[in-house]
Amino acid sequence: MEPYLLIIIGAIIGGASFFLGWFLNARSGQNKIESSEARARKVLEDADKEANTLKREKLLEVKDEWYKRKKEFESEQQSKRSKLQALEKQLLSREENVDRKLDVLNKKETSVQTLEKEFNDKKKHVEDRDKELHRLIEEENNRLERISGISREEAKKTLIENLTEIAKTEAAQSLKEVRDKAREEARREAQKIIVQAIQRTAADHTVETTVSVLNLESDEMKGRIIGREGRNIRAFEAATGVDVIVDDTPEAVILSGFDPFRREVARLSLEKLIADGRIHPTRIEEVVDKVKKELEEEIMHLGENTLLEVGLHGAHLEIVKHVGKMKYRSSYGQNLLQHSVEVALITGIMASELRLDPMLAKRAGLLHDIGKTIDRSVEGPHALLGYELCKKFNEHAIVCNAVGSHHEDIPMEHPIAALVQAADAISGARPGARRESVEEYIKRLEKLESIAKSFDGVMNTYAIQAGREVRVIVSHERLDDAAADQLSHDVANKIQQELDFPGQIKVTVIREFRSVAYAK
């Protein structure tokens, strides 16, 4: 019984479970359907909202675009209207101008007609006066023929004869002037030929007194001296005023210049640059300035040593400086310092023999040519220049007189003056002491430099190549390239007018701009 009961209970429970499952499944499906329908309604509502939103946005965009196009159209129309108004104003202005010009032309035409009428009237008046003048001249000629008793042809003949005589006299005068001018030109040409012959004959002496040779360790150093595109050699020549000649001479360069002081500065500067190894424009300028200062100090020491050598003391510092400068001057090819020391010693010996003061004699002998150390731009005989210099620095009156009178520019007041003159002649006359005069040659080169420096904007001038070339360094701020080109012609013309010289002189104007900055 119990198994069947269990089966029935199980069947009831199974049926109840099946029914409950079916009910729950049906209920769940119904819920899903309702949920799907709700979602579908919501999607439709959202789609309607989005469609309305898009519609409003598109309408706004269309309105904006319409307003934009409308504004552009109105602006374009306004611009066209402005242009049309401007064109209308121009047309009105042109019409007014045309009217005014037409009025002016009418006035001018009236004026021209008036002037033409006046011209015709004056022309007619002039023609009438011309006819009257011819008639009066004819009557005057007839009256002159009656008064003079000769015909017109005879008067012409007499006049021609008189004019012929006058022409002959003027021709003779002109011929005389031509002959005189030819003689003068012939004399000048002869002078040039003689000067050229003298210049060729004195070539060795000129080279010897105007060049210095600097030996090099190797020929490779020549390239460093020249520098890239020649900038080093140009900077060196501009700083020293000396021409640097780099040729085929093995292991040597030549320094050419008429001023011994400049040449010595160039030689020492180049030696220092070669030893240092740094050769460039800035370094060149620094070394040249340093060497100039050192050489000036050396001149002072040299003057002091010379005075000690001769046994003199108590000289003014400027006198000592001028004595030192004598080393870099020459007297007719003879070194001025050696010549002055020699004259001092000879004068001292002669004074001792004559029972005169040997110290004053030596002092006068040493200083007798001190005027040659003064700047050559100062005009005057060197004896008088030395006389003024000694007086200025309180030298003894006997010494001053001996210096000023050794070429008889002033009267001699003491026997020592005569001894100085004799000693000067002895020192210069001994065999081999002197050669041809280079003083005039040096003065000509300095005159060449001074002529070039007289122009506005010129900073420095250097005569090189034994006076065959003058280099003119100008300020880039005061002269431009065109003015520098014109300056070269002006300098050449002035040299031709004021200086006599053989051959030709090349004028080179250098205008250079330098910009320097320092990195720190």
Backbone hydrogen bonds, N-H to C=O, Kabsch-Sander energy under -0.5 kcal/mol:
donor,donor_aa,acceptor,acceptor_aa,energy
5,L,1,M,-2.1
6,L,2,E,-2.5
7,I,3,P,-2.2
8,I,4,Y,-2.6
9,I,5,L,-2.8
10,G,6,L,-2.5
11,A,7,I,-2.6
12,I,8,I,-3.2
13,I,9,I,-2.9
14,G,10,G,-2.7
15,G,11,A,-3.2
16,A,12,I,-3.0
17,S,13,I,-2.5
18,F,14,G,-2.7
19,F,15,G,-2.7
20,L,16,A,-2.6
21,G,17,S,-2.7
22,W,18,F,-2.7
23,F,19,F,-2.7
24,L,20,L,-2.5
25,N,21,G,-2.4
26,A,22,W,-2.4
27,R,23,F,-2.6
28,S,24,L,-2.5
29,G,25,N,-2.3
30,Q,26,A,-2.4
31,N,27,R,-2.1
32,K,28,S,-2.3
33,I,29,G,-2.4
34,E,30,Q,-2.5
35,S,31,N,-2.8
36,S,32,K,-2.7
37,E,33,I,-2.5
38,A,34,E,-2.2
39,R,35,S,-2.5
40,A,36,S,-2.6
41,R,37,E,-2.4
42,K,38,A,-2.5
43,V,39,R,-2.8
44,L,40,A,-2.4
45,E,41,R,-2.7
46,D,42,K,-3.1
47,A,43,V,-2.7
48,D,44,L,-2.4
49,K,45,E,-2.6
50,E,46,D,-2.9
51,A,47,A,-2.5
52,N,48,D,-2.5
53,T,49,K,-2.7
54,L,50,E,-3.0
55,K,51,A,-2.2
56,R,52,N,-2.6
57,E,53,T,-2.7
58,K,54,L,-2.7
59,L,55,K,-2.2
60,L,56,R,-2.4
61,E,57,E,-2.9
62,V,58,K,-2.8
63,K,59,L,-2.4
64,D,60,L,-3.1
65,E,61,E,-3.0
66,W,62,V,-2.3
67,Y,63,K,-3.0
68,K,64,D,-3.0
69,R,65,E,-2.8
70,K,66,W,-2.5
71,K,67,Y,-2.7
72,E,68,K,-2.6
73,F,69,R,-2.7
74,E,70,K,-2.6
75,S,71,K,-2.9
76,E,72,E,-2.9
77,Q,73,F,-2.6
78,Q,74,E,-2.5
79,S,75,S,-2.7
80,K,76,E,-2.6
81,R,77,Q,-2.5
82,S,78,Q,-2.5
83,K,79,S,-2.7
84,L,80,K,-2.8
85,Q,81,R,-2.4
86,A,82,S,-2.8
87,L,83,K,-3.1
88,E,84,L,-2.5
89,K,85,Q,-2.4
90,Q,86,A,-2.8
91,L,87,L,-2.9
92,L,88,E,-2.5
93,S,89,K,-3.0
94,R,90,Q,-3.2
95,E,91,L,-2.6
96,E,92,L,-2.3
97,N,93,S,-2.9
98,V,94,R,-3.2
99,D,95,E,-2.3
100,R,96,E,-2.7
101,K,97,N,-3.3
102,L,98,V,-2.5
103,D,99,D,-2.3
104,V,100,R,-2.8
105,L,101,K,-3.3
106,N,102,L,-2.4
107,K,103,D,-2.4
108,K,104,V,-3.1
109,E,105,L,-3.0
110,T,106,N,-2.3
111,S,107,K,-2.8
112,V,108,K,-3.6
113,Q,109,E,-2.4
114,T,110,T,-2.2
115,L,111,S,-3.0
116,E,112,V,-3.2
117,K,113,Q,-2.2
118,E,114,T,-2.5
119,F,115,L,-3.1
120,N,116,E,-2.6
121,D,117,K,-2.3
122,K,118,E,-2.8
123,K,119,F,-3.2
124,K,120,N,-2.4
125,H,121,D,-2.2
126,V,122,K,-3.0
127,E,123,K,-2.6
128,D,124,K,-2.3
129,R,125,H,-2.5
130,D,126,V,-2.9
131,K,127,E,-2.5
132,E,128,D,-2.2
133,L,129,R,-2.5
134,H,130,D,-2.8
135,R,131,K,-2.3
136,L,132,E,-2.4
137,I,133,L,-2.9
138,E,134,H,-2.5
139,E,135,R,-2.3
140,E,136,L,-2.7
141,N,137,I,-2.9
142,N,138,E,-2.5
143,R,139,E,-2.4
144,L,140,E,-2.7
145,E,141,N,-2.6
146,R,142,N,-2.1
147,I,143,R,-2.5
148,S,144,L,-3.3
149,G,145,E,-2.0
155,A,151,S,-2.0
156,K,152,R,-2.2
157,K,153,E,-2.2
158,T,154,E,-2.4
159,L,155,A,-2.6
160,I,156,K,-2.7
161,E,157,K,-2.3
162,N,158,T,-2.4
163,L,159,L,-2.7
164,T,160,I,-2.5
165,E,161,E,-2.1
166,I,162,N,-2.3
167,A,163,L,-2.7
168,K,164,T,-2.5
169,T,165,E,-2.4
170,E,166,I,-2.7
171,A,167,A,-2.8
172,A,168,K,-2.6
173,Q,169,T,-2.3
174,S,170,E,-2.9
175,L,171,A,-2.8
176,K,172,A,-2.3
177,E,173,Q,-2.4
178,V,174,S,-2.7
179,R,175,L,-2.7
180,D,176,K,-2.8
181,K,177,E,-2.7
182,A,178,V,-2.6
183,R,179,R,-2.7
184,E,180,D,-2.5
185,E,181,K,-2.8
186,A,182,A,-2.8
187,R,183,R,-2.5
188,R,184,E,-2.4
189,E,185,E,-2.9
190,A,186,A,-2.5
191,Q,187,R,-2.4
192,K,188,R,-2.7
193,I,189,E,-2.5
194,I,190,A,-2.6
195,V,191,Q,-3.0
196,Q,192,K,-2.8
197,A,193,I,-2.2
198,I,194,I,-2.7
199,Q,195,V,-2.9
200,R,196,Q,-2.4
201,T,197,A,-2.3
202,A,198,I,-2.4
203,A,200,R,-1.2
206,T,202,A,-2.5
207,V,203,A,-2.6
208,E,204,D,-2.4
209,T,205,H,-2.0
210,T,206,T,-1.1
210,T,207,V,-0.5
211,V,207,V,-0.9
212,S,255,L,-2.4
214,L,253,V,-2.9
215,N,213,V,-0.5
216,L,251,E,-2.5
221,M,218,S,-1.1
222,K,219,D,-1.1
223,G,219,D,-0.6
223,G,220,E,-0.7
224,R,220,E,-1.0
225,I,221,M,-2.2
226,I,222,K,-2.3
227,G,223,G,-2.5
230,G,227,G,-2.0
231,R,228,R,-1.8
232,N,226,I,-0.8
233,I,226,I,-1.6
234,R,230,G,-1.9
235,A,231,R,-2.2
236,F,232,N,-2.5
237,E,233,I,-2.4
238,A,234,R,-2.3
239,A,235,A,-2.0
240,T,236,F,-2.0
241,G,237,E,-2.4
243,D,256,S,-2.8
245,I,243,D,-0.6
245,I,254,I,-3.4
246,V,244,V,-0.7
247,D,245,I,-0.7
252,A,249,T,-1.0
253,V,214,L,-2.1
254,I,245,I,-2.4
255,L,212,S,-3.5
256,S,243,D,-3.2
256,S,254,I,-0.6
257,G,210,T,-3.2
263,R,259,D,-2.3
264,E,260,P,-2.3
265,V,261,F,-2.4
266,A,262,R,-2.6
267,R,263,R,-2.3
268,L,264,E,-2.6
269,S,265,V,-2.5
270,L,266,A,-2.5
271,E,267,R,-2.2
272,K,268,L,-2.3
273,L,269,S,-2.5
274,I,270,L,-2.4
275,A,271,E,-2.3
276,D,272,K,-2.6
277,G,273,L,-2.4
279,I,277,G,-0.9
280,H,278,R,-0.6
284,I,280,H,-2.6
285,E,281,P,-2.1
286,E,282,T,-1.9
287,V,283,R,-2.6
288,V,284,I,-2.6
289,D,285,E,-2.2
290,K,286,E,-2.2
291,V,287,V,-2.7
292,K,288,V,-2.4
293,K,289,D,-1.9
294,E,290,K,-2.4
295,L,291,V,-3.0
296,E,292,K,-2.1
297,E,293,K,-2.0
298,E,294,E,-2.3
299,I,295,L,-2.2
300,M,296,E,-1.6
301,H,297,E,-2.1
302,L,298,E,-2.9
303,G,299,I,-2.5
304,E,300,M,-2.3
305,N,301,H,-2.7
306,T,302,L,-2.3
307,L,303,G,-2.1
308,L,304,E,-2.2
309,E,305,N,-2.5
310,V,306,T,-2.1
311,G,307,L,-1.1
312,L,307,L,-3.3
320,V,316,H,-2.4
321,K,317,L,-2.4
322,H,318,E,-2.3
323,V,319,I,-2.2
324,G,320,V,-2.1
325,K,321,K,-1.9
326,M,322,H,-0.8
326,M,323,V,-0.8
327,K,324,G,-1.4
328,Y,325,K,-1.9
329,R,326,M,-1.6
331,S,334,Q,-3.8
332,Y,330,S,-0.5
334,Q,331,S,-1.5
336,L,329,R,-2.4
337,L,326,M,-1.0
339,H,335,N,-2.4
340,S,336,L,-2.5
341,V,337,L,-2.5
342,E,338,Q,-2.3
343,V,339,H,-2.5
344,A,340,S,-2.5
345,L,341,V,-2.4
346,I,342,E,-2.4
347,T,343,V,-2.9
348,G,344,A,-2.4
349,I,345,L,-2.2
350,M,346,I,-2.3
351,A,347,T,-2.4
352,S,348,G,-2.1
353,E,349,I,-1.8
354,L,350,M,-1.5
355,R,352,S,-1.2
356,L,351,A,-3.2
361,A,357,D,-1.8
362,K,358,P,-2.8
363,R,359,M,-2.5
364,A,360,L,-2.6
365,G,361,A,-2.6
366,L,362,K,-2.8
367,L,363,R,-2.0
368,H,364,A,-0.6
368,H,365,G,-0.5
370,I,367,L,-1.8
372,K,369,D,-1.9
373,T,370,I,-1.6
374,I,371,G,-0.9
378,V,375,D,-2.1
379,E,377,S,-0.6
385,L,381,P,-2.1
386,G,382,H,-2.5
387,Y,383,A,-2.1
388,E,384,L,-2.4
389,L,385,L,-2.1
390,C,386,G,-2.6
391,K,387,Y,-2.2
392,K,388,E,-2.2
393,F,389,L,-1.5
394,N,391,K,-1.5
395,E,390,C,-2.6
400,C,396,H,-2.7
401,N,397,A,-2.5
402,A,398,I,-2.3
403,V,399,V,-2.4
404,G,400,C,-2.3
405,S,401,N,-1.7
406,H,402,A,-0.8
408,E,405,S,-2.2
409,D,404,G,-0.6
417,A,414,H,-1.3
418,A,414,H,-0.8
419,L,415,P,-2.1
420,V,416,I,-2.5
421,Q,417,A,-2.0
422,A,418,A,-2.3
423,A,419,L,-2.9
424,D,420,V,-2.4
425,A,421,Q,-1.9
426,I,422,A,-2.5
427,S,423,A,-2.7
428,G,424,D,-2.0
429,A,425,A,-1.9
430,R,426,I,-1.2
433,A,430,R,-2.0
435,R,332,Y,-2.4
442,I,438,V,-2.7
443,K,439,E,-2.7
444,R,440,E,-2.3
445,L,441,Y,-1.8
446,E,442,I,-2.5
447,K,443,K,-2.7
448,L,444,R,-2.1
449,E,445,L,-2.1
450,S,446,E,-2.6
451,I,447,K,-2.3
452,A,448,L,-1.8
453,K,449,E,-2.0
454,S,450,S,-0.8
454,S,451,I,-0.8
455,F,452,A,-0.9
458,V,455,F,-1.3
459,M,473,I,-3.0
460,N,473,I,-1.6
462,Y,471,R,-2.3
464,I,462,Y,-0.6
464,I,469,E,-2.9
467,G,464,I,-0.7
468,R,464,I,-0.5
468,R,465,Q,-1.5
469,E,464,I,-1.8
470,V,506,K,-2.8
471,R,462,Y,-3.0
472,V,508,T,-3.3
473,I,460,N,-2.9
473,I,471,R,-0.6
474,V,472,V,-0.6
474,V,510,I,-2.3
475,S,457,G,-2.4
479,L,475,S,-1.7
484,A,480,D,-2.4
485,D,481,D,-2.2
486,Q,482,A,-2.2
487,L,483,A,-2.2
488,S,484,A,-1.5
489,H,485,D,-1.1
490,D,486,Q,-2.2
491,V,487,L,-2.9
492,A,488,S,-2.0
493,N,489,H,-2.4
494,K,490,D,-2.2
495,I,491,V,-2.3
496,Q,492,A,-2.1
497,Q,493,N,-1.7
498,E,494,K,-2.2
499,L,495,I,-2.0
506,K,468,R,-3.0
508,T,470,V,-2.6
508,T,506,K,-0.6
509,V,507,V,-0.5
510,I,472,V,-3.5
510,I,508,T,-0.5
511,R,509,V,-0.5
512,E,474,V,-0.6
512,E,510,I,-0.5
520,K,518,Y,-0.6
